[in-house]
């Protein structure tokens, strides 16, 4: 008799607390992905030199020229690398988004698939001809 009450209780949990727990998991996955690529730090340090590779300024016009050139190259490399990191992060977020939508749809359809499977097994193949 207890098994009869089990299915409605499971369905009630599945579409209420279970679904909200799934949404919390998906949100945590997005936060983890953004944090894995350190997006805040990449944006804050977008124009900073790469790996803090800054040369001391030399004397005279040649020293100024070398200093400017080295700093511009270092900042150019940094901008290129940070743009690359942001693009890879965008791809990762797109993949996480698609997988999250697929997982949510599977979550919502799973009880119906279970009922259909049980009905198919119990009724046999003759029901669907």
N, C-alpha and C positions, 0 to 999 in steps of 0.2 A: 504494500500500500504506500510505503514511503517513496517508492520510485515514481509514483504518479505525480507527487508534488515536486520532485526533483527537476523535471524539465521546465515547468513554468518559472521556477526559481532561477534556474540557469539562464533562461531567456531574459528574465527581468534584470539579472546582473549583467548579462552580455551586452544589452543595449543601454545600460545606464552607467554604473560604476566601471565596468570593464571597458566600455568605449571611451570614457573620460581618462582612464588610465592609459589607454592606447594613445590618446591625443597628448597626454603628458610625456609619454615615451617619444613620440614624434618630435615634440618641441625640444626635448633634451637632445635628440639626435641632431637637430638643426644647430642648437647652441654648441654642441660638441664639434660639429664640422667647422663652424665659424671660428671657434677658439683654437682648433687644430692648425688653422692657417694664420692665426694671430692677426686678424683683419684690423682690429683697433690699432695695434702697434704699427702695422704696415702703413695704414693711412696717416697716423701721426708723424711717422718718420719718412714720409714719401720723398721729400727733397733732401734728406740727410745723405751724407756721403756713405758709400758702401763700406761696411765693416770699419767705419771710423778711419778710413785711410785718408788722412789729411796730412799734407806735407807742411813743414815749417816754411815760412816765407823767407826766401833768400834776400841778399842785398842787391840793390840796383834794379835796373829794368829787366835784366835776364832772370833774376830771382822772382820778380813779380809775374813775369810771363810764365815761368815754370810752375809757380804756385797756382796761378789761375787755370792753366791747362790741366794740371794734375787734379785739382778740385772739380773742374768741369767734367773730366772723364770719370772720376769717381762718382759724382752725382748722376751722370748719365747712365752708368752701369747700374746704380742703385734704382733709378726710376724704371729702367728696363726690367730688372729682376722683380721689383715690386708689382709692376703691371702684370708680369707673367704669373706671379703668385696669386694676384686677384683674379686673373682669368681662370686659373686652375681651380680656385675656390668657387667661382661661379659655376664651372662644370660640375664640381662635386655637389654643390647645392641643387643643381638641376637633377642630378641622378638621385639624390636623397628625396627630392620632391616627387619624382615619378614613382620611386619605390614606395614612398609613403602613401600616395594615392592608391596604388595597387594593393597595398597591405590593408588600407581602410576599406576598400571595396570587398576584399576577401573576408575581412572581419564581419562586414555587414551581411554578406551573402552566405556565410558558413552555416548558420542554423538551417536555412532553407535547403542548402545542398545536403545537409545531414538528413533532413526529413525526406527529401526526394530519394536519397540513396536507400533509406530504410524502406520506403514505400516500394521502390523498385525491387528490392531484395525479397520483401514479403509477398508482393503481388506476382512476381515473376515477369517474364518477358511478354506474356500474353496481354497484359494490361496496356501496353504501349503500342500494340499492332493495330 
